[in-house]
Structure formats: C-alpha cells, structure tokens
Amino acid sequence: MGKQEIRTDGCVPPVGAYSQGLVVGDFVYTSGMGPLDPVTSEVVGDDVATQTRQTLKNLAAILDAHGLTFDDVVKSTVHLQHLKRDFAAYNEVYKEHFKEPFPVRTTVGSELMNILVEIDFVAYKGR
C-alpha cells in the first residue's frame, strides 16, 4: 500500500525534512501548518483569529489537492502559543469551518516559532 506524498502550491512549501501531506490507505495526514502566506512565506496577521483563518486556508489547500474538504477531517491537533489568552478567539474561527459531528481535537499550549497557532489534520477519504 505505501505512502503517497501530497504537494500543492496552494500551501507554504516545506522548510524542512517533511511532506505537506501523506496519503496512507484511506487516511490523509497533514503536517502542522501555520499562518504563512503560500506566495511570500510571511506570517499573515498578528492576532490568533487572523492566523487561524490563514492556517485553515493552508490546510484546506492540502486537503483539496487530494479531493477532500473539512467534512473529511476526523482528527485535529492544535498548538496555541497563548492557550488561555487565545483559545476563545481561535475556537470561534475554527468552528466556522466545521459542522457536527466535529472532528475529535486536541488543543495544547506550545512554544511556537513566531506564530500564534499551528494545526495538523487526519482526514478519512474512504466513502
């Protein structure tokens, strides 16, 4: 079965030894994405709401490259630079992109490199 790489110009190119996404069987795994503009690689926004929107836009591009949408996401892991301060604003933007039943989710506070949010997904492509 193996792994198939997903690569798209609609998302920031990898800056290290990782893939934007991988297909393994019926599942798609994305790398952790942040709020970087895919053209300039610059951080978009200085608040968590704006950064969450850009991060989700980047993740949508990876999913779309394999014909998937947010409806196919089954799990997300979210890292927030300032968990207590930013959770409510991040969560408002996040829930605009999903409908019930929501994906399972882990949200933690993490030390991030010059960004306020990083998110990765696991999506199920079986139908």
Secondary structure, DSSP 8 states (H G I E B T S, - for coil): --EEEE--TTS---SSS--SEEEETTEEEE--B-SB-TTT--B--SSHHHHHHHHHHHHHHHHHTTT--GGGEEEEEEEETTHHHHHHHHHHHHHHT--SS--EEEEEE---SS-SEEEEEEEE---
